[in-house]
Amino acid sequence: MKLIRKHILTTLLLAWACNCCVAQLLVPATKPNSAQQAMIKRGYGMFIHFGINTFNNTEWSDGTLPLESYNPTNLDPDQWVLTAKKAGFRYVLLVTKHHDGFCLWDSKYTAYDVASSPVKMDVVKAVSDACKKYGIKFAVYYSLWDRKEPSYKDKDPQKYINYMLNQLTELFTNYGTIGELWLDGGWDKKPSDWGIDQIYSLVKKYNPDCAVSVNHTIVNEEGKRNYTPPANMTEDNKYFFQYFPSDFRLWDPELAAKSDKKQYLHEGKSYYLPFEHTICISKRLNWFEKSEPLPTRDLDELEELFYWSTDNDNCLVMNVPPDQTGRIREYVANTAIGLGKRLNLSLNKPLPKNGKFISMNKPVTASSVWDDKNGQYAGNAINDGKMNSRWAAKDTLATVEMELNPSESFNKISIFEYQDTKRLPDGFSQVRVSRIQQYSIDIMQNGQWRTVYLSDEPMGDCKVIRLPFSYNASKLRLKVLRAAAPPSIYELSVINMPAK
């Protein structure tokens, strides 16, 4: 039978030592510290969700799924990391333990792990070793919320904190250098009951340059759980830490604004925090792979999301999950690798940037706007640099015009359409259905409208129009010619891409 607890004095002393040194580890700053600099330099990582949920076609479980159900037939973590290498990812972020408590390593502190399953491979070790082999940084996700561990419900929160400290010590002492710790599930207890300061100090003891954060990092008021979406955090020193200390901000799967700010407050002091975005390669937005093969997002959408998410010293991790065999499906791997080749990614080069946005915050006029008291569907939402705001028309046949500076040229247009969504039975995955079925892009030159693009196909998640020439215009118009419902657009960006 496995040892369930180490001597309690050890963990209490560790907790005391962590509390004593935490104040020295994160200091007020207006520029990135060494851990943040390393994170920003990495910039682009591959998220890997794999565990007992994979074999039960579910996203969340409660720790009651039988160990026997975890049974990959061709487990190949080397293939995961080789895919990451070929796709141009700079790091791999592995889900080592999700909310169900199932561990992908042989933990001394639980029997709910791979060592007690039919396939006993230490997946954490295999991924860590493959990262060393292929020259990629290794990072780990660890859920604070453990629905299996009995001490989680103990009235004394320190008992469960000790459990986490013991497991995290295993991860940080047995698997080489870990560059990032991504903590999740903090909503189930008060922020003060998680021992984040103890976890942070433990991590920094083993690797000072490991970046640490907790999902839903920032709140509107200190000590209160009310939130502003990251896209609206466009002012420095206005928002506060919910989980202190943290090295970066998380809010999965929200997107930050183009004008995202970096200064956040704790007890009256300001700290620099970049943002790490998370997206799924799956068009169905599932994190754990399902038994049914599901389509991936189009490369155009992934490319524009890449540019958006890695801009402004922020980072992106894209989830590329293995299936029930224990391998990433070939077509999924090909999408990730195809994106890397399109972007011409290389470990030795800076991450590529999108072109110059000549449309940002330019005046906009819409033919109609959906009825709304707060003006949240106004036409100027289409170029405000926020993916959580949108123009919505009142009519199915509608136009929106944007003024441009005629001295600024452009050769690319990207459009993120709002679509109707249908949730699938797992409660997470979804199908998106395009509203706009036929449309044109027109530009005004010398007082006359000229059509530069016309389509009779659904617009889709992200339409990218690459023009063969550079144009100058005083206005640009999106004209919806046919729609299944009143059209709505998150962002319409007019971009000047430099010549390659």
C-alpha positions, 0 to 999 in steps of 0.5 A: 500500500502506498505511503499517504502522508509524509511526517507532518512536521516536514510540511509544516516547516516547509509552509513556515519557510515559504511564508517567511520568504515569499515577500522577497520573491515578488517585488513591485515593478513596471518591467518584466522580471527574469521569470516573465522575460523568459516567459515572454521570450517563449511566447508560444506553447502547446497545451496538452490535456490528457488523462482519465477524462480522455477515456470517458468522453468528458471534460470534467469528472469528480474522481469516481471514474474507474482507474481501469478506464485509463487504458491507452493502447499506443501511448507515445508522449515522444510523438506529442513533443515531436509534433510540438517541435515540428509545429514551432512551439517553444514549450509544452504545458502538460496537464499533470492533474485535472480537477478529478485528481488523477495524476499522470505521474507515480505520486506517493500521496494518492493511489489515483494515478497512472501507476495504479492504472493498466498503463503505468508509464510515468507520462510526466517523465516521458514528456519531460524527457522528450522536451529535453530531447527536442530542445523545448521547455517543459511546463505543468498545469496542476489543478488546485481543485481535487475532487478525489483527495479526502483532505480537500474537504478538511476544515483546516485548509492547511492539511490540503495545502500540505498535500499540494505542496508534497505533490508539487515537490514531487513534480519540481524535484523529479522532472527537471527544470519546469518553466511554468506552473499553471494553476486552475480551479481556485473558484471552489474555496476562498483565495486565502485557503489555497496557500498560493504564497506557500506554493509560489515560494516552493516553486521559486525555491527550485526554479526562480525563473518558473512563472506561476499563475492561477486562473482568474488572477485579477479582480475588480476590488481587493478581497472581492470576487467580481471580475472584468473580462481581460479585454476590458483591462485597458487601464493600468493600476485599476485592477487587483490581484485575487491570487498573490503572488502571481507572475502572469495573468490568466483567464481561460479562454478569454482574449486580451485587448490589443491595448492590454495593460500590464500594471496590477495592484496588491496592497497599494503596490503595482506589479507588472503582469503579462497575459497568457492566452489559451485556445483550442485547436479544435473547432468544437472547443474541446480540451480533452480529445473525444472518441469521435474525430472532431474538426480542427480550426481553419489555419486562417483563424489560427493564424489571426488568433496567434498574432492577436494573442502573442502581440504586446508581450503576451503569450499563447498556449494552444491545446493539441490533445492526444486521443484514446490511443495515446497519440495526437491524431495525424490530421490534428498534428498536421494542422498544428504543423501547418500553422507553424510552417505558414508562420515560418516559426523557428526557435532562433527567430522572434515570433512573427507579427501581424501587419499594421492595423490602419483601421483601429478606432476609426469612425464607423457608421452602421445601417442598423444596430440591434436594440440595446439600452447600453449601446453594446452592439454599436458599429464602433465595436468592430474596430475597438481591439476587443474580441468580447464586443461586437456590432450587431445589426437589426436587419438581415441585410445590413452595411457597416462603413469605416473611415480610413486614412487615404494615405495609408495603404492596406492589402489584408482584411480579417473579419471575426464573425459572431456566430450562433452556438450550440452546446454539445452534451459534454457541456463544453464543446460547441458547434458554431453556425455562421449567420452571414451567407453572402457579402461584399467588401467595397472601398471608396476611391474618388467618391465611388464605391468599388467592390474588391471582394465578393463571396456567396459562401458563409463567412465562418469563424474568421475570414481572411482576405488577402488582396493581390494589390495594396489599396488606398481608400477613404472608406471601407464597407462591409455589405451583407447581401444575405444572412440567416439572422441579423449579422454580427461582427466582433472585429473587422481589421484592415491591415497592411502586411509588409512584403516578405 
